[in-house]
Amino acid sequence: MLAEWRNSAWHFCGYFSKVKYADPCNLNCILVMPYLQKRGYGKFLIEFSYELSKIEGRTGSPERPLSDLGYISYVSYWTLKVAQYLLEKTKLKKDTSICLLDITNKTGIHSDDVYYVLEKFKLI
């Protein structure tokens, strides 16, 4: 559950429910209250779910089908994380080989989702 402190009280903002044993899913439901959307809470919850998966030593992906807003949020998050990885990996090295599995292990994002982002931006 996500809450924010406002006016001397905690107010509910959103939540996610984590899937523990359903590979490759690490998240089966995410909700941010409609009046609080566009504040970064959704991306925070998405990132938190991936960080938990990384601690568990596994990769993750949201349960499908995704809603329209869920699709936009996840693709945006995956794109940011893959781009950060690629920039970090290639920043200092001229001859760098990059493997899909390396991106997956570093980000915690399932290989199908990493592949989707790479293909979408014509990087493979």
C-alpha positions as CSV (number, residue, x, y, z in Angstrom):
1,M,0.0,0.0,0.0
2,L,1.2,3.5,-0.8
3,A,0.1,6.5,1.3
4,E,1.1,10.1,1.5
5,W,1.1,12.4,4.5
6,R,-1.2,15.3,3.9
7,N,-3.0,17.6,6.4
8,S,-1.7,15.8,9.5
9,A,-3.0,12.4,8.3
10,W,-2.1,9.5,6.0
11,H,-4.1,9.3,2.7
12,F,-4.3,6.2,0.6
13,C,-2.7,6.7,-2.9
14,G,-2.4,3.2,-4.4
15,Y,-1.2,-0.3,-4.1
16,F,0.1,-3.3,-5.9
17,S,-0.2,-7.0,-5.4
18,K,2.8,-9.1,-5.9
19,V,2.9,-12.6,-7.4
20,K,5.4,-14.8,-5.6
21,Y,5.3,-18.0,-7.6
22,A,3.8,-17.3,-11.0
23,D,6.7,-17.0,-13.5
24,P,7.4,-14.7,-15.2
25,C,4.8,-12.4,-13.5
26,N,6.0,-10.3,-10.6
27,L,2.9,-8.1,-10.4
28,N,-0.7,-8.9,-11.0
29,C,-2.4,-5.7,-10.0
30,I,-1.4,-2.1,-9.6
31,L,-3.7,0.8,-8.7
32,V,-3.1,4.5,-8.2
33,M,-6.1,6.6,-7.3
34,P,-7.3,8.5,-10.4
35,Y,-7.0,11.9,-8.8
36,L,-3.4,11.1,-7.9
37,Q,-2.3,9.9,-11.3
38,K,0.5,11.7,-13.2
39,R,2.5,12.2,-10.0
40,G,4.9,9.3,-10.5
41,Y,3.3,6.9,-8.0
42,G,2.6,4.3,-10.7
43,K,6.2,4.2,-11.8
44,F,7.3,4.1,-8.2
45,L,5.2,1.0,-7.5
46,I,6.4,-0.6,-10.8
47,E,10.0,0.1,-9.8
48,F,9.4,-1.2,-6.3
49,S,8.0,-4.5,-7.6
50,Y,11.1,-5.0,-9.9
51,E,13.4,-4.2,-7.0
52,L,11.7,-6.9,-4.9
53,S,12.1,-9.3,-7.7
54,K,15.8,-8.5,-8.0
55,I,16.2,-9.2,-4.3
56,E,14.5,-12.5,-4.9
57,G,17.0,-13.2,-7.7
58,R,14.5,-13.4,-10.4
59,T,13.1,-11.3,-13.3
60,G,9.6,-10.2,-13.6
61,S,6.8,-9.0,-15.9
62,P,3.3,-7.7,-15.3
63,E,0.3,-10.0,-15.6
64,R,-1.3,-9.7,-18.9
65,P,-3.4,-8.3,-20.5
66,L,-2.4,-4.8,-19.5
67,S,-4.8,-1.9,-19.5
68,D,-4.1,1.0,-21.8
69,L,-2.6,3.1,-19.0
70,G,-0.7,0.0,-17.7
71,Y,0.8,-0.6,-21.1
72,I,1.9,3.0,-21.4
73,S,3.4,3.0,-17.9
74,Y,5.3,-0.3,-18.3
75,V,6.7,0.5,-21.8
76,S,7.8,3.9,-20.5
77,Y,9.5,2.2,-17.4
78,W,11.1,-0.6,-19.5
79,T,12.4,1.9,-22.0
80,L,13.9,4.1,-19.3
81,K,15.7,1.2,-17.6
82,V,17.0,-0.4,-20.8
83,A,18.2,3.0,-22.0
84,Q,20.0,3.6,-18.7
85,Y,21.6,0.2,-18.9
86,L,22.8,0.8,-22.5
87,L,24.2,4.2,-21.7
88,E,25.9,3.0,-18.5
89,K,27.4,0.0,-20.4
90,T,28.7,1.9,-23.4
91,K,29.7,5.1,-21.6
92,L,33.4,4.3,-21.1
93,K,34.0,1.3,-23.4
94,K,34.4,1.6,-27.2
95,D,34.0,-2.1,-28.0
96,T,31.2,-3.4,-25.8
97,S,29.1,-6.4,-26.5
98,I,25.7,-6.4,-25.0
99,C,23.7,-9.5,-24.3
100,L,19.9,-9.6,-23.7
101,L,20.5,-11.7,-20.6
102,D,22.8,-9.1,-19.2
103,I,20.1,-6.4,-19.5
104,T,17.5,-8.8,-18.0
105,N,19.7,-9.6,-15.0
106,K,20.7,-6.0,-14.3
107,T,17.2,-4.5,-14.6
108,G,15.1,-7.4,-13.3
109,I,12.9,-7.0,-16.4
110,H,11.8,-10.2,-18.1
111,S,13.7,-10.9,-21.4
112,D,10.5,-10.8,-23.5
113,D,9.9,-7.2,-22.3
114,V,13.5,-6.2,-22.8
115,Y,13.3,-7.7,-26.3
116,Y,10.1,-5.8,-27.0
117,V,11.7,-2.5,-26.1
118,L,14.8,-3.2,-28.2
119,E,12.7,-4.2,-31.1
120,K,10.4,-1.3,-30.8
121,F,13.2,1.2,-31.0
122,K,15.0,-0.9,-33.8
123,L,18.0,-1.6,-31.6
124,I,18.1,-5.2,-32.7
